[in-house]
Amino acid sequence: MHRAWARLRGGELTPRRAALSVAVGLAIGVTPLWGTHWMIVLAVTLPLRLDAGLAFLASNVSLPFLAPFITLAEIELGAWLLHGRWLPVDPRALRAAELRPLLAEIALGTALVAAAFAAVGGALTLAVVRLRQRRRARGAP
C-alpha cells in the first residue's frame, strides 16, 4: 500500500510538480468526459510522475452545478471561433443543432478552455507554493 501511495504521489512535491499537477487536473476536469476524469488523471499523471491526488482534486472543477455552464462556454467559444457568431440558446435551436458541427465546436472550445484553466491554475499554484516556501524559509507562519 505504501509503495502504491508513493507511486500515486509521484515523489517530492516541488512547486513545479504541484503547478503541473494542478494544471493537468484542471485541463482534464473541464472536458465533457464526466465519469472518466479519474481514469484520465491516472493515465496522464502516472507516466509523468505528477501528483495524481492533487491532479484529481483539481479535476473536480466541473461539479454538477458548474459543468453545464463550462460546457456551454466551450460550445459557444468554439462556435464563435469557427463561425464568427454565438449560438442561439433556446430549445428550438438546440433541437435543430447538427451533431458534426456541434462536436467540432465543443472540441475547439474545450481545448481552449482547458488550456486557459491549466495556465491560470498552474501559474497560481506555482506562485502560492513558492510564496509559502519563502515564508517558511524566513520562519514566518
PyRosetta script that sets phi, psi and omega in degrees:
from pyrosetta import init, pose_from_sequence

init()
pose = pose_from_sequence("MHRAWARLRGGELTPRRAALSVAVGLAIGVTPLWGTHWMIVLAVTLPLRLDAGLAFLASNVSLPFLAPFITLAEIELGAWLLHGRWLPVDPRALRAAELRPLLAEIALGTALVAAAFAAVGGALTLAVVRLRQRRRARGAP")
pose.set_psi(1, -41.3)
pose.set_omega(1, -179.0)
pose.set_phi(2, -62.0)
pose.set_psi(2, -42.9)
pose.set_omega(2, 179.4)
pose.set_phi(3, -65.8)
pose.set_psi(3, -40.0)
pose.set_omega(3, 178.8)
pose.set_phi(4, -64.7)
pose.set_psi(4, -42.4)
pose.set_omega(4, 178.7)
pose.set_phi(5, -63.8)
pose.set_psi(5, -42.6)
pose.set_omega(5, 178.6)
pose.set_phi(6, -62.7)
pose.set_psi(6, -38.1)
pose.set_omega(6, 178.9)
pose.set_phi(7, -65.8)
pose.set_psi(7, -41.0)
pose.set_omega(7, 178.3)
pose.set_phi(8, -65.1)
pose.set_psi(8, -35.7)
pose.set_omega(8, -178.9)
pose.set_phi(9, -79.1)
pose.set_psi(9, -22.8)
pose.set_omega(9, 172.8)
pose.set_phi(10, 76.8)
pose.set_psi(10, 0.4)
pose.set_omega(10, 179.4)
pose.set_phi(11, 118.5)
pose.set_psi(11, -164.7)
pose.set_omega(11, -178.6)
pose.set_phi(12, -62.3)
pose.set_psi(12, 136.3)
pose.set_omega(12, -177.2)
pose.set_phi(13, -88.0)
pose.set_psi(13, 89.6)
pose.set_omega(13, 177.2)
pose.set_phi(14, -79.7)
pose.set_psi(14, 164.8)
pose.set_omega(14, 176.7)
pose.set_phi(15, -56.7)
pose.set_psi(15, -40.2)
pose.set_omega(15, 180.0)
pose.set_phi(16, -64.9)
pose.set_psi(16, -45.6)
pose.set_omega(16, 179.5)
pose.set_phi(17, -65.4)
pose.set_psi(17, -38.0)
pose.set_omega(17, 177.7)
pose.set_phi(18, -63.1)
pose.set_psi(18, -46.3)
pose.set_omega(18, -179.1)
pose.set_phi(19, -63.0)
pose.set_psi(19, -44.5)
pose.set_omega(19, 179.3)
pose.set_phi(20, -65.8)
pose.set_psi(20, -38.5)
pose.set_omega(20, 179.1)
pose.set_phi(21, -63.5)
pose.set_psi(21, -45.1)
pose.set_omega(21, 178.0)
pose.set_phi(22, -65.5)
pose.set_psi(22, -42.9)
pose.set_omega(22, 179.9)
pose.set_phi(23, -60.0)
pose.set_psi(23, -45.7)
pose.set_omega(23, 179.0)
pose.set_phi(24, -63.6)
pose.set_psi(24, -44.1)
pose.set_omega(24, 179.7)
pose.set_phi(25, -61.1)
pose.set_psi(25, -43.6)
pose.set_omega(25, 179.0)
pose.set_phi(26, -66.0)
pose.set_psi(26, -42.4)
pose.set_omega(26, 179.1)
pose.set_phi(27, -60.7)
pose.set_psi(27, -41.0)
pose.set_omega(27, 178.7)
pose.set_phi(28, -71.9)
pose.set_psi(28, -39.3)
pose.set_omega(28, -175.7)
pose.set_phi(29, -64.0)
pose.set_psi(29, -27.6)
pose.set_omega(29, -179.5)
pose.set_phi(30, -87.1)
pose.set_psi(30, -5.4)
pose.set_omega(30, 178.1)
pose.set_phi(31, -72.9)
pose.set_psi(31, 147.3)
pose.set_omega(31, 179.9)
pose.set_phi(32, -82.6)
pose.set_psi(32, 45.3)
pose.set_omega(32, 179.5)
pose.set_phi(33, -112.1)
pose.set_psi(33, 48.7)
pose.set_omega(33, -175.1)
pose.set_phi(34, -53.8)
pose.set_psi(34, 140.4)
pose.set_omega(34, -179.8)
pose.set_phi(35, 90.0)
pose.set_psi(35, -12.7)
pose.set_omega(35, 179.9)
pose.set_phi(36, -116.3)
pose.set_psi(36, -1.6)
pose.set_omega(36, -176.5)
pose.set_phi(37, -55.5)
pose.set_psi(37, -42.2)
pose.set_omega(37, -177.2)
pose.set_phi(38, -64.6)
pose.set_psi(38, -36.8)
pose.set_omega(38, 178.5)
pose.set_phi(39, -68.6)
pose.set_psi(39, -40.1)
pose.set_omega(39, 179.3)
pose.set_phi(40, -67.1)
pose.set_psi(40, -40.4)
pose.set_omega(40, 177.3)
pose.set_phi(41, -57.3)
pose.set_psi(41, -47.7)
pose.set_omega(41, 179.5)
pose.set_phi(42, -63.6)
pose.set_psi(42, -42.4)
pose.set_omega(42, -178.3)
pose.set_phi(43, -64.1)
pose.set_psi(43, -29.5)
pose.set_omega(43, -179.3)
pose.set_phi(44, -91.2)
pose.set_psi(44, -44.7)
pose.set_omega(44, -171.9)
pose.set_phi(45, -76.4)
pose.set_psi(45, -35.5)
pose.set_omega(45, -177.5)
pose.set_phi(46, -62.7)
pose.set_psi(46, -50.0)
pose.set_omega(46, 178.7)
pose.set_phi(47, -65.2)
pose.set_psi(47, -29.7)
pose.set_omega(47, -179.2)
pose.set_phi(48, -87.4)
pose.set_psi(48, -2.0)
pose.set_omega(48, -178.7)
pose.set_phi(49, 56.4)
pose.set_psi(49, 40.9)
pose.set_omega(49, 174.3)
pose.set_phi(50, -93.3)
pose.set_psi(50, 172.6)
pose.set_omega(50, -179.1)
pose.set_phi(51, -83.0)
pose.set_psi(51, 103.8)
pose.set_omega(51, -177.0)
pose.set_phi(52, -64.2)
pose.set_psi(52, -36.8)
pose.set_omega(52, 179.7)
pose.set_phi(53, -63.9)
pose.set_psi(53, -45.8)
pose.set_omega(53, 178.9)
pose.set_phi(54, -66.0)
pose.set_psi(54, -41.7)
pose.set_omega(54, 178.2)
pose.set_phi(55, -64.2)
pose.set_psi(55, -39.0)
pose.set_omega(55, 178.7)
pose.set_phi(56, -64.4)
pose.set_psi(56, -43.4)
pose.set_omega(56, 177.2)
pose.set_phi(57, -58.4)
pose.set_psi(57, -44.9)
pose.set_omega(57, 179.8)
pose.set_phi(58, -66.2)
pose.set_psi(58, -30.5)
pose.set_omega(58, -178.5)
pose.set_phi(59, -70.1)
pose.set_psi(59, -12.9)
pose.set_omega(59, 179.3)
pose.set_phi(60, -83.2)
pose.set_psi(60, 23.8)
pose.set_omega(60, 177.3)
pose.set_phi(61, -67.5)
pose.set_psi(61, -29.6)
pose.set_omega(61, -178.2)
pose.set_phi(62, -94.0)
pose.set_psi(62, 67.6)
pose.set_omega(62, 175.2)
pose.set_phi(63, -65.6)
pose.set_psi(63, 158.1)
pose.set_omega(63, -175.5)
pose.set_phi(64, -53.4)
pose.set_psi(64, -33.0)
pose.set_omega(64, -179.9)
pose.set_phi(65, -83.6)
pose.set_psi(65, -10.7)
pose.set_omega(65, 177.7)
pose.set_phi(66, -104.4)
pose.set_psi(66, -29.2)
pose.set_omega(66, -174.2)
pose.set_phi(67, -54.2)
pose.set_psi(67, -44.0)
pose.set_omega(67, 179.8)
pose.set_phi(68, -61.6)
pose.set_psi(68, -36.1)
pose.set_omega(68, -179.4)
pose.set_phi(69, -72.4)
pose.set_psi(69, -38.5)
pose.set_omega(69, 176.9)
pose.set_phi(70, -64.3)
pose.set_psi(70, -45.4)
pose.set_omega(70, -179.6)
pose.set_phi(71, -64.9)
pose.set_psi(71, -41.3)
pose.set_omega(71, 177.7)
pose.set_phi(72, -62.6)
pose.set_psi(72, -41.4)
pose.set_omega(72, 177.6)
pose.set_phi(73, -62.2)
pose.set_psi(73, -39.8)
pose.set_omega(73, 179.2)
pose.set_phi(74, -64.9)
pose.set_psi(74, -44.3)
pose.set_omega(74, 179.5)
pose.set_phi(75, -64.5)
pose.set_psi(75, -45.9)
pose.set_omega(75, -178.6)
pose.set_phi(76, -64.0)
pose.set_psi(76, -42.5)
pose.set_omega(76, 178.5)
pose.set_phi(77, -62.9)
pose.set_psi(77, -44.3)
pose.set_omega(77, 177.6)
pose.set_phi(78, -61.8)
pose.set_psi(78, -42.2)
pose.set_omega(78, 178.8)
pose.set_phi(79, -64.5)
pose.set_psi(79, -42.2)
pose.set_omega(79, -179.8)
pose.set_phi(80, -63.8)
pose.set_psi(80, -41.7)
pose.set_omega(80, -179.2)
pose.set_phi(81, -72.1)
pose.set_psi(81, -36.7)
pose.set_omega(81, -177.9)
pose.set_phi(82, -81.5)
pose.set_psi(82, -35.6)
pose.set_omega(82, -171.9)
pose.set_phi(83, -118.8)
pose.set_psi(83, -7.5)
pose.set_omega(83, -179.8)
pose.set_phi(84, 75.4)
pose.set_psi(84, 16.8)
pose.set_omega(84, 179.6)
pose.set_phi(85, -150.6)
pose.set_psi(85, 154.2)
pose.set_omega(85, 176.2)
pose.set_phi(86, -80.3)
pose.set_psi(86, 152.1)
pose.set_omega(86, 176.5)
pose.set_phi(87, -81.5)
pose.set_psi(87, 142.2)
pose.set_omega(87, 174.5)
pose.set_phi(88, -70.7)
pose.set_psi(88, 139.1)
pose.set_omega(88, -179.4)
pose.set_phi(89, -110.7)
pose.set_psi(89, 86.9)
pose.set_omega(89, 173.1)
pose.set_phi(90, -148.2)
pose.set_psi(90, 158.4)
pose.set_omega(90, -174.1)
pose.set_phi(91, -55.9)
pose.set_psi(91, -39.7)
pose.set_omega(91, -179.7)
pose.set_phi(92, -64.4)
pose.set_psi(92, -43.5)
pose.set_omega(92, -179.3)
pose.set_phi(93, -66.3)
pose.set_psi(93, -38.0)
pose.set_omega(93, 179.7)
pose.set_phi(94, -67.6)
pose.set_psi(94, -38.4)
pose.set_omega(94, 177.9)
pose.set_phi(95, -69.0)
pose.set_psi(95, -31.1)
pose.set_omega(95, -177.8)
pose.set_phi(96, -85.6)
pose.set_psi(96, -8.4)
pose.set_omega(96, -177.6)
pose.set_phi(97, -63.4)
pose.set_psi(97, 137.1)
pose.set_omega(97, 178.0)
pose.set_phi(98, -89.5)
pose.set_psi(98, 146.8)
pose.set_omega(98, -172.9)
pose.set_phi(99, -68.3)
pose.set_psi(99, -45.3)
pose.set_omega(99, -175.2)
pose.set_phi(100, -60.8)
pose.set_psi(100, -51.6)
pose.set_omega(100, 177.7)
pose.set_phi(101, -63.6)
pose.set_psi(101, -35.5)
pose.set_omega(101, 179.4)
pose.set_phi(102, -63.1)
pose.set_psi(102, -40.9)
pose.set_omega(102, 178.4)
pose.set_phi(103, -64.9)
pose.set_psi(103, -39.6)
pose.set_omega(103, 177.8)
pose.set_phi(104, -65.6)
pose.set_psi(104, -41.3)
pose.set_omega(104, 180.0)
pose.set_phi(105, -64.8)
pose.set_psi(105, -44.7)
pose.set_omega(105, -178.5)
pose.set_phi(106, -70.9)
pose.set_psi(106, -34.1)
pose.set_omega(106, 178.7)
pose.set_phi(107, -64.7)
pose.set_psi(107, -47.4)
pose.set_omega(107, -179.9)
pose.set_phi(108, -66.4)
pose.set_psi(108, -46.3)
pose.set_omega(108, -179.9)
pose.set_phi(109, -62.2)
pose.set_psi(109, -41.3)
pose.set_omega(109, 179.4)
pose.set_phi(110, -64.7)
pose.set_psi(110, -41.9)
pose.set_omega(110, 179.2)
pose.set_phi(111, -60.0)
pose.set_psi(111, -42.7)
pose.set_omega(111, -178.4)
pose.set_phi(112, -73.3)
pose.set_psi(112, -41.9)
pose.set_omega(112, 178.3)
pose.set_phi(113, -65.6)
pose.set_psi(113, -40.9)
pose.set_omega(113, 178.4)
pose.set_phi(114, -62.3)
pose.set_psi(114, -43.6)
pose.set_omega(114, 178.9)
pose.set_phi(115, -63.4)
pose.set_psi(115, -41.2)
pose.set_omega(115, 179.9)
pose.set_phi(116, -66.4)
pose.set_psi(116, -46.8)
pose.set_omega(116, 178.7)
pose.set_phi(117, -60.7)
pose.set_psi(117, -44.0)
pose.set_omega(117, -179.0)
pose.set_phi(118, -63.9)
pose.set_psi(118, -44.5)
pose.set_omega(118, -178.5)
pose.set_phi(119, -64.3)
pose.set_psi(119, -47.8)
pose.set_omega(119, -178.5)
pose.set_phi(120, -68.3)
pose.set_psi(120, -48.3)
pose.set_omega(120, -179.5)
pose.set_phi(121, -64.2)
pose.set_psi(121, -40.8)
pose.set_omega(121, 178.3)
pose.set_phi(122, -65.9)
pose.set_psi(122, -42.9)
pose.set_omega(122, 179.7)
pose.set_phi(123, -64.8)
pose.set_psi(123, -42.8)
pose.set_omega(123, 178.4)
pose.set_phi(124, -63.9)
pose.set_psi(124, -41.6)
pose.set_omega(124, 178.9)
pose.set_phi(125, -63.2)
pose.set_psi(125, -45.6)
pose.set_omega(125, 178.8)
pose.set_phi(126, -58.7)
pose.set_psi(126, -45.6)
pose.set_omega(126, -179.5)
pose.set_phi(127, -63.8)
pose.set_psi(127, -44.0)
pose.set_omega(127, -178.1)
pose.set_phi(128, -67.1)
pose.set_psi(128, -44.6)
pose.set_omega(128, -178.5)
pose.set_phi(129, -65.7)
pose.set_psi(129, -42.2)
pose.set_omega(129, 177.9)
pose.set_phi(130, -64.7)
pose.set_psi(130, -39.9)
pose.set_omega(130, 177.6)
pose.set_phi(131, -62.0)
pose.set_psi(131, -43.8)
pose.set_omega(131, 178.4)
pose.set_phi(132, -64.4)
pose.set_psi(132, -38.7)
pose.set_omega(132, 177.7)
pose.set_phi(133, -63.6)
pose.set_psi(133, -42.6)
pose.set_omega(133, 179.9)
pose.set_phi(134, -64.6)
pose.set_psi(134, -40.9)
pose.set_omega(134, 179.0)
pose.set_phi(135, -64.7)
pose.set_psi(135, -40.7)
pose.set_omega(135, 178.2)
pose.set_phi(136, -65.2)
pose.set_psi(136, -39.0)
pose.set_omega(136, 179.8)
pose.set_phi(137, -64.2)
pose.set_psi(137, -32.2)
pose.set_omega(137, 178.0)
pose.set_phi(138, -84.8)
pose.set_psi(138, -8.1)
pose.set_omega(138, -179.5)
pose.set_phi(139, 86.7)
pose.set_psi(139, 10.0)
pose.set_omega(139, 178.3)
pose.set_phi(140, -80.7)
pose.set_psi(140, 152.6)
pose.set_omega(140, 179.2)
pose.set_phi(141, -69.6)
pose.dump_pdb("model.pdb")
